[in-house]
Amino acid sequence: MTNSYEVSTVDFPGLQLSIREYSFSPVNANQVWPAAQQFAAWISAHWDLFQGKRVLELGSGCGALGIWLARKGLTVTTSDYTDRCIEENIRQNCALNGLQPLPHVQHIWGTEFPREALGGFDTVLGSDVLIYRTEYANLVRTLGQLLGRGAVCYLSNRRRVDTEADFLFLCRSSGLCIENLGSKVFEITKDST
């Protein structure tokens, strides 16, 4: 990320967050994308699915969605590309919003997920993580590892709807079950048979 940033006020259901947003990041982790707020509205309307859950957020970027969930009382771990700047920005954004730093896992999709982090959650979230079509197979491999322990993934996609079917096909081909929950949100689970 570049050194140039500004602190923005971002509206989430029931909360306003202060978030440091950078002018550029090579992996798009520099700003709060509108899908995060739309996903938060969906989560808020379906809170019974999340109440009391331990959440792992993939592709956390600035950490806004994870921070909102933590402020709502959930146990949250953020995760993104192996870039210390991303982790440091999430840490700074936690401080701006009165939170201790959230646990963070640096991870490149498709590689082995750190064993010490596996099993520490029962819900996986991803908001607008389908940006790079070339990474779909790697994301599916990562989901296969994470969901193999009985976790459920909720994925909201709003930016790459033109290639969404390709991702969903890869999921199904890899033994993952997909349910369209409406509002551009999908539930992904591991086939237990």
C-alpha positions as CSV (number, residue, x, y, z in Angstrom):
1,M,0.0,0.0,0.0
2,T,1.1,3.5,-0.5
3,N,1.8,5.9,2.4
4,S,-1.1,8.1,1.5
5,Y,-4.3,7.5,3.4
6,E,-7.3,9.3,4.9
7,V,-9.6,8.3,7.7
8,S,-13.2,7.9,6.4
9,T,-16.4,7.6,8.3
10,V,-18.2,4.5,7.1
11,D,-21.8,3.7,7.9
12,F,-22.7,0.1,8.9
13,P,-26.0,-1.1,10.4
14,G,-26.3,0.5,13.8
15,L,-22.7,1.8,13.8
16,Q,-20.4,4.4,12.2
17,L,-16.8,3.3,11.8
18,S,-13.7,5.3,11.3
19,I,-11.5,3.5,8.8
20,R,-8.1,4.3,7.3
21,E,-8.3,3.9,3.6
22,Y,-5.2,4.1,1.4
23,S,-5.1,5.5,-2.1
24,F,-3.7,2.2,-3.6
25,S,-3.0,-1.4,-2.8
26,P,-1.8,-4.0,-5.3
27,V,-4.2,-6.5,-3.8
28,N,-7.2,-4.2,-3.4
29,A,-7.0,-4.1,0.4
30,N,-6.9,-0.3,0.4
31,Q,-10.5,0.7,0.9
32,V,-13.9,-0.3,2.1
33,W,-15.8,-1.6,-0.9
34,P,-19.6,-1.0,-0.9
35,A,-20.3,-4.7,-0.8
36,A,-19.0,-4.8,2.8
37,Q,-21.8,-2.5,3.9
38,Q,-24.4,-4.3,1.9
39,F,-23.2,-7.7,3.3
40,A,-23.4,-6.2,6.8
41,A,-27.0,-5.2,6.2
42,W,-27.8,-8.8,5.1
43,I,-26.0,-10.2,8.1
44,S,-27.9,-7.8,10.4
45,A,-31.2,-9.0,8.9
46,H,-30.1,-12.6,9.4
47,W,-28.4,-12.2,12.8
48,D,-29.7,-15.5,14.1
49,L,-27.2,-17.2,11.8
50,F,-24.3,-15.4,13.4
51,Q,-25.2,-14.9,17.0
52,G,-22.5,-16.4,19.2
53,K,-20.4,-17.6,16.3
54,R,-16.6,-17.4,16.0
55,V,-16.0,-15.8,12.6
56,L,-13.0,-15.9,10.2
57,E,-13.2,-13.2,7.5
58,L,-11.3,-13.9,4.3
59,G,-10.0,-11.0,2.3
60,S,-10.5,-8.6,5.2
61,G,-8.8,-5.6,3.4
62,C,-9.2,-2.7,5.8
63,G,-11.0,-4.9,8.3
64,A,-14.2,-2.9,8.4
65,L,-16.6,-5.8,8.2
66,G,-14.7,-7.7,10.9
67,I,-14.5,-4.6,13.1
68,W,-18.3,-4.1,12.7
69,L,-18.9,-7.8,13.7
70,A,-16.5,-7.5,16.7
71,R,-18.3,-4.3,17.8
72,K,-21.6,-6.3,17.6
73,G,-20.1,-8.8,20.0
74,L,-18.8,-11.6,17.8
75,T,-15.4,-13.3,18.1
76,V,-13.6,-12.4,14.9
77,T,-10.3,-13.3,13.2
78,T,-9.3,-11.4,10.1
79,S,-7.3,-12.8,7.2
80,D,-5.8,-11.5,4.1
81,Y,-2.8,-11.7,1.8
82,T,0.7,-12.0,3.4
83,D,1.3,-8.3,3.6
84,R,2.3,-6.7,7.0
85,C,0.8,-3.4,5.8
86,I,-2.6,-5.0,5.6
87,E,-2.4,-6.4,9.1
88,E,-1.0,-3.1,10.5
89,N,-3.9,-1.2,8.8
90,I,-6.5,-3.5,10.4
91,R,-4.7,-3.1,13.8
92,Q,-4.9,0.7,13.3
93,N,-8.5,0.6,12.3
94,C,-9.4,-1.5,15.4
95,A,-7.8,1.2,17.6
96,L,-9.7,3.9,15.8
97,N,-12.9,2.0,16.7
98,G,-12.1,1.3,20.3
99,L,-11.1,-2.3,19.9
100,Q,-8.1,-4.3,20.8
101,P,-6.4,-5.7,17.7
102,L,-8.3,-8.6,16.2
103,P,-6.4,-11.9,15.7
104,H,-5.1,-11.9,12.1
105,V,-4.0,-14.7,9.8
106,Q,-1.8,-13.9,6.9
107,H,-2.6,-16.4,4.2
108,I,-2.2,-16.9,0.4
109,W,-5.3,-18.8,-0.9
110,G,-4.5,-22.3,-2.1
111,T,-1.7,-22.8,0.3
112,E,-1.9,-24.7,3.6
113,F,-4.0,-22.7,6.1
114,P,-2.0,-22.3,9.3
115,R,-2.8,-25.3,11.6
116,E,-2.9,-23.2,14.7
117,A,-5.7,-21.1,13.2
118,L,-7.8,-24.1,12.0
119,G,-10.8,-25.0,14.2
120,G,-10.9,-21.6,15.9
121,F,-14.1,-20.6,14.1
122,D,-17.4,-22.0,12.9
123,T,-18.3,-19.3,10.3
124,V,-16.2,-18.1,7.4
125,L,-17.1,-14.8,5.6
126,G,-16.0,-13.3,2.3
127,S,-17.2,-10.0,0.9
128,D,-16.3,-9.3,-2.7
129,V,-13.5,-11.8,-2.7
130,L,-14.1,-12.9,-6.3
131,I,-12.2,-10.1,-7.9
132,Y,-9.5,-12.1,-9.5
133,R,-10.8,-15.0,-11.6
134,T,-7.2,-16.5,-11.7
135,E,-7.5,-17.1,-7.9
136,Y,-10.8,-18.9,-7.9
137,A,-9.2,-22.4,-7.8
138,N,-7.0,-21.3,-4.9
139,L,-9.9,-19.8,-3.0
140,V,-11.9,-23.1,-3.5
141,R,-8.9,-25.1,-2.1
142,T,-8.7,-22.8,0.9
143,L,-12.5,-23.2,1.5
144,G,-12.1,-26.9,1.2
145,Q,-9.6,-26.8,4.1
146,L,-11.6,-24.4,6.2
147,L,-15.0,-26.0,5.7
148,G,-13.7,-29.5,6.3
149,R,-14.1,-28.9,10.0
150,G,-17.9,-28.3,9.8
151,A,-17.7,-24.5,9.4
152,V,-20.1,-22.7,7.1
153,C,-19.1,-20.0,4.6
154,Y,-21.3,-17.0,3.7
155,L,-20.0,-15.2,0.6
156,S,-21.3,-12.0,-0.8
157,N,-20.3,-11.1,-4.3
158,R,-21.2,-7.8,-6.0
159,R,-18.2,-6.8,-8.2
160,R,-17.5,-9.8,-10.5
161,V,-21.0,-11.2,-11.1
162,D,-19.9,-11.9,-14.7
163,T,-17.6,-14.7,-13.6
164,E,-19.5,-15.8,-10.5
165,A,-20.8,-19.0,-12.2
166,D,-17.3,-20.1,-12.9
167,F,-16.5,-19.9,-9.2
168,L,-19.7,-21.7,-8.2
169,F,-18.9,-24.5,-10.7
170,L,-15.4,-24.9,-9.2
171,C,-17.0,-25.1,-5.7
172,R,-19.4,-27.8,-6.8
173,S,-16.7,-29.7,-8.7
174,S,-14.7,-29.8,-5.5
175,G,-17.4,-31.2,-3.3
176,L,-18.7,-27.9,-1.9
177,C,-22.4,-27.3,-1.6
178,I,-23.8,-24.0,-2.7
179,E,-27.1,-22.4,-1.7
180,N,-28.1,-19.0,-3.1
181,L,-29.6,-17.2,-0.1
182,G,-30.7,-14.2,-2.2
183,S,-29.3,-10.6,-2.1
184,K,-26.1,-11.9,-3.8
185,V,-25.2,-14.0,-0.7
186,F,-24.2,-17.7,-1.0
187,E,-23.9,-20.3,1.7
188,I,-21.1,-22.7,1.0
189,T,-20.6,-25.9,3.0
190,K,-18.6,-29.1,2.5
191,D,-20.4,-32.1,1.2
192,S,-20.6,-34.5,4.2
193,T,-21.2,-37.6,2.2
